């Protein structure tokens, strides 16, 4: 019978994720996915693309929270200032423009 000590056994290493999905990042911020997508589209939150996947660095979520804190602490009306700072302009995607043009041409 062979015995092994703990030094010879490989140990599981817990690795914290560096990139998370948009859903996970939105959940961490306590906002909906639609609002989160608007923030990403407006450039308020950094993202990376791997293939067709859009992933969010955990550090970008932390940086966004710090940005909100700085805006709110530097202004007496922090909530309104933060809301203005993060308001994303609405833009149409190519697919939504195509659907819209089909609807108007069918009428």
Secondary structure as GFF3:
##gff-version 3
##sequence-region A 1 107
A	DSSP	beta_strand	19	21	.	.	.	ID=ss1
A	DSSP	alpha_helix	22	29	.	.	.	ID=ss2
A	DSSP	alpha_helix	33	41	.	.	.	ID=ss3
A	DSSP	beta_strand	48	50	.	.	.	ID=ss4
A	DSSP	beta_strand	53	57	.	.	.	ID=ss5
A	DSSP	alpha_helix	58	73	.	.	.	ID=ss6
A	DSSP	alpha_helix	78	86	.	.	.	ID=ss7
A	DSSP	alpha_helix	94	106	.	.	.	ID=ss8
###
